[in-house]
Amino acid sequence: MFIHLGQTTTVKKSDIVGIFDLDTSTVSVHTRNFLKKAEQNNQVINVSTELPKSFVITSNGKKNQTVYISQLAASTLEKRSENFLKE
C-alpha cells in the first residue's frame, strides 16, 4: 500500500518509520538537530507548497533514510495509513 504525502508524492506504507507533527515535535532540540542533520545530508524532500505541518521519516531497510516535509497534518496522514488497514 502507498500513502499520499502531498503534491505527487507517495511512499510505501511499509517504509514509514514515523509521522510527526512539526509544531509539537520541533520543540525538542534533539528533533531540530535531527532535521538539520538530515537536511545537510540531502535527505529532506519538501513536498509542500504551503505551510508545512508534518514530516514523515521513511527507510527502505538499507539505512537509506528520507524525511518528507508535508503540508498535510500528521493526523490526516495517520488516518490515511489506518484506512488501508481496514481494506
Beta strands, then each sheet from edge to edge (+ up, - down):
strand 1: 2-6
strand 2: 9-12
strand 3: 16-21
strand 4: 44-46
strand 5: 54-59
strand 6: 65-70
sheet 1: 1+ 2-
sheet 2: 3+ 5- 6+ 4+
end
